[in-house]
Amino acid sequence: MRILLIVLALGVAGAAQAKGNADKGKEKASQVCAACHGPEGNKPSAPDQPILAGQHYDYLVKALSDYKSGKRANPIMKGMASTLTRQDIEDIAAWFSSQKSNLHFQR
């Protein structure tokens, strides 16, 4: 019984920790994000556009979800995020969070 509980707990914890697919995120980001943020998220096309590379996965998921819902207001991002599914958002977040960035020290 104890082993069954441990296996179930690990399964639930693993599901809760599941992240998007960075390879799929790279593909989607090249269609939706790259024009303004650069292919790896390191080269914004304007100074008011953020560097996405190296950002925390959870932050990116939250920000994109908030743009999609209208909780964060930006007409360009609302338009871009409104076309994304939850899986797209998780995949894009996985891609950008896995990229090297000059924002902070990389381990």
Secondary structure, DSSP 8 states (H G I E B T S, - for coil): -HHHHHHHHHHHHHHHH----HHHHHHHHHHHTHHHH-TTS---SSTTS---TT--HHHHHHHHHHHHHTSS--HHHHHHHTT--HHHHHHHHHHHHTS--SSS---
